[in-house]
Amino acid sequence: MTVSNFSRRAILGIIAAAGFAVPASAEIDFTGKTIEWVIPFSETGGSAKWANFFAPLLSEELPGNPTVVVKFKPGAGSTKGANWFQDQNHKDGTLLFGTSGSTQFPYLLGDPRVRYEYTDWTPVMASGTGGVAYLNAEDGAKFDGSANGLMDIDFIYGSQGATRLDLVPLLAWQMLGMNVEPVFGIKGRGDGRLMFERGEATIDYQTSSGYLKGSADMVAAGEAVPIMTWGALDGDGNIVRDPTFPEIPTFKEVCEATDGCETSGEAWDAWKAFFVAGFPVQKLAFLPAGTPQDVIDTYTAAFEAVVARADFAEISSKRVGKYSVFTGDAAQNALGTATSVPAEAKSYVLDWLNSSYGVQLN
């Protein structure tokens, strides 16, 4: 199966399933309870902003209007928190867990630190996102729509790890012929932004929620220059401009304008496969193993009510961007897209990780 066919079938399947609602059980009541929504990253990143956006809306729609508190369990690029969640079982419906592409990619690549199994969890909401890469003002002045003027610059980048979601920008920059030295070990993309703000890093990327909340102010102040997004997928699986940032070119456009960068072949197919797994369905909310169906139905109905709010499109576009949100059967289909890549793409990335960063996972 080609990457484009994979993309088209998977995304269209998710969208087709998105219209099915599941009625909530009248017996579930969370009055006086606290829901803990655990995020396996630091409180400064895009996943934190995503969960903090949805948490009060979820509280309004769950029966009994419980308090929804976002808590953080960072470490090992999110595998620490995911391994912890794997050991949790249903008790009373008051535990929710959020993942992102940085949790999905180690699972896809067979990282030995992964002791979690996505199929044991129940997804009740999934949403897409985008990503924006940007430079400091000095280097950004040399960007002309291509990376041709950037190839002689040595960039520093704060990274969670090459096997995390950071592999999408790291591979993209390498395909563009840019010299980007990652500093591994940060606990969330927000920490990478702080490195950039302090001048410790000279290139950065943020997912859409992190960019809208933090990086956009630097751009407005002239302290940062956006150079590309990763793009979005249309109904045929083609990469198009990100609907949240339509004025910024995609990596595909920048690659096409850059000497030596190709938008076909093994590298491109691998990059696109992991982009598809990491961004159109980038963040997911799960209930733990053993959660009974009536609790699952209650959460599904609550998230569907959130998305059905008359003001949801407006408020979400300002906080997390203009992306699809999936619930019910569509969330389950979304999980399949987020945790599947063609074998050829996986093989290419494993070889690239070894040759570029000395990372051996097989």
C-alpha positions, -999 to 999 in steps of 0.1 A, spaced: 0 0 0 14 34 -9 16 61 17 -9 83 -2 -34 54 -4 -28 47 33 -34 84 41 -66 87 20 -83 55 33 -74 61 69 -84 97 71 -116 93 51 -125 63 73 -121 84 104 -142 112 90 -169 88 78 -172 74 113 -172 108 130 -210 113 128 -220 84 151 -230 94 186 -233 71 215 -259 78 242 -247 82 277 -260 60 305 -283 78 329 -269 58 358 -234 74 357 -231 104 381 -198 121 389 -212 146 413 -186 157 438 -158 137 421 -126 148 406 -114 135 372 -76 133 369 -65 139 333 -28 128 333 -5 141 306 30 124 302 47 157 294 57 189 312 31 216 319 47 239 293 40 220 261 12 216 235 -4 186 252 -8 205 284 -25 233 265 -47 208 246 -59 191 278 -63 224 297 -85 236 268 -108 205 269 -109 199 306 -134 226 317 -156 219 286 -156 182 296 -165 191 331 -196 210 319 -208 180 299 -201 150 322 -231 141 344 -227 157 378 -202 183 365 -171 169 382 -139 189 385 -114 179 358 -79 185 369 -49 181 345 -19 165 360 16 159 346 38 129 347 68 137 324 99 116 317 116 95 290 98 114 262 64 104 276 71 67 279 74 70 317 38 82 320 25 58 294 41 28 312 25 40 344 -9 42 327 -6 7 314 -6 -5 350 -38 13 359 -71 -4 358 -106 10 359 -119 20 394 -146 46 392 -142 64 358 -121 93 373 -89 86 354 -82 99 319 -49 98 300 -36 119 271 -10 109 245 6 126 215 28 116 186 58 114 210 40 86 228 29 69 195 63 69 177 83 49 203 54 23 202 56 23 163 94 19 163 96 -8 189 115 13 215 126 -11 243 114 14 269 78 9 258 59 -13 281 24 -1 271 -1 -15 246 -25 9 229 -50 -18 222 -55 -23 260 -69 13 263 -101 28 252 -99 61 231 -128 84 238 -115 115 219 -89 122 193 -79 154 176 -55 165 149 -30 192 151 -2 209 131 33 221 137 52 253 129 90 255 126 107 289 132 141 306 134 155 335 153 153 369 136 189 369 123 187 335 107 151 340 96 162 369 75 180 345 53 150 324 45 135 331 11 110 303 8 137 277 4 165 264 27 192 273 2 204 302 23 203 282 56 226 253 47 258 269 60 243 277 95 248 254 125 215 253 143 208 241 179 175 224 187 160 214 220 146 179 215 127 153 235 144 125 215 148 113 179 123 85 184 96 109 196 75 133 175 107 153 169 117 128 142 93 146 119 112 180 121 146 163 124 141 143 93 126 172 74 155 195 82 180 169 72 162 164 39 165 201 34 203 199 39 202 219 71 227 214 99 206 210 130 223 197 162 196 184 187 201 187 224 182 156 237 165 152 270 139 180 273 106 169 289 82 187 265 81 210 235 74 239 258 109 234 273 123 236 238 105 269 233 121 282 266 155 272 253 148 292 221 136 322 241 168 322 262 190 319 231 202 284 239 185 271 208 183 288 174 156 267 157 124 254 172 90 239 163 58 237 183 26 219 177 -3 243 169 -16 248 205 19 255 218 27 279 189 -6 298 193 -2 302 231 36 309 233 55 312 200 31 335 181 40 363 205 77 360 196 68 362 160 46 393 165 75 409 184 99 402 156 120 378 177 111 347 156 104 340 119 81 311 109 95 292 79 72 262 75 44 241 88 42 203 83 9 208 65 -24 190 66 -41 163 45 -69 168 20 -95 141 13 -71 124 -12 -42 122 11 -23 151 -4 -4 176 18 -19 210 17 -15 241 38 -24 239 74 -58 255 79 -47 272 111 -17 288 94 -26 292 57 -1 320 52 29 298 61 43 274 34 44 237 41 76 216 43 66 201 10 66 236 -6 99 245 10 114 211 -1 103 217 -37 120 251 -36 153 238 -21 182 224 -41 186 187 -35 154 181 -16 129 156 -32 92 151 -26 93 115 -39 113 85 -30 121 66 2 129 95 24 98 114 14 76 84 17 90 77 52 86 113 63 50 115 51 41 82 67 52 94 101 37 128 96 4 110 89 8 89 121 18 119 142 -3 149 132 -37 144 116 -45 123 146 -19 137 171 -36 137 205 -58 111 220 -77 108 253 -80 73 268 -98 55 296 -78 27 313 -81 -10 308 -112 -26 322 -134 5 319 -171 -7 316 -192 3 286 -215 26 304 -186 48 315 -171 47 280 -205 58 266 -208 86 291 -174 100 282 -181 96 245 -214 115 248 -197 142 269 -170 148 243 -195 148 215 -215 174 234 -183 195 237 -177 194 199 -214 202 192 -213 235 212 -223 264 190 -191 282 200 -167 253 197 -153 261 163 -145 296 173 -129 290 207 -110 259 196 -95 277 166 -79 302 189 -66 277 215 -58 245 197 -63 253 160 -87 244 132 -85 206 132 -109 176 133 -120 161 166 -131 125 166 -152 106 192 -169 72 195 -161 48 166 -142 76 149 -118 79 178 -112 41 176 -105 45 138 -82 74 146 -62 53 170 -56 28 141 -42 56 119 -20 69 147 -4 36 155 2 22 120 29 29 94 40 9 64 68 -15 70 90 3 44 87 36 62 95 20 96 126 3 81 138 35 66 134 55 98 151 28 119 181 29 95 181 68 96 180 68 134 210 45 136 231 64 109 222 99 121 220 95 159 234 61 168 200 50 180 195 12 176 160 -2 182 161 -35 163 
